[in-house]
């Protein structure tokens, strides 16, 4: 399913928010660990940015006309 430009920009905003907020894991013995999955978020951001760039860039089209009669040089 292809996302629209607006949906992609919303996803990009969610990724940026997730980058700013660390993840905290609480264990049963009251220990906790705080971390960020930076590599995963960076990869997701690159994919979304590439898709946004693809949707925003104009697509060039090239047409080639070939004929064996009807048009002469």
Residue pairs with C-beta under 8 A, 6 or more apart in sequence:
3 11
3 51
5 52
5 55
5 56
8 48
8 51
8 52
8 55
9 52
11 48
12 45
12 48
12 49
12 52
15 41
15 44
15 45
15 48
16 45
18 41
19 36
19 38
19 41
19 45
22 34
22 35
22 36
23 34
23 35
23 36
23 37
24 32
24 33
24 34
25 32
25 33
25 34
25 35
26 32
27 33
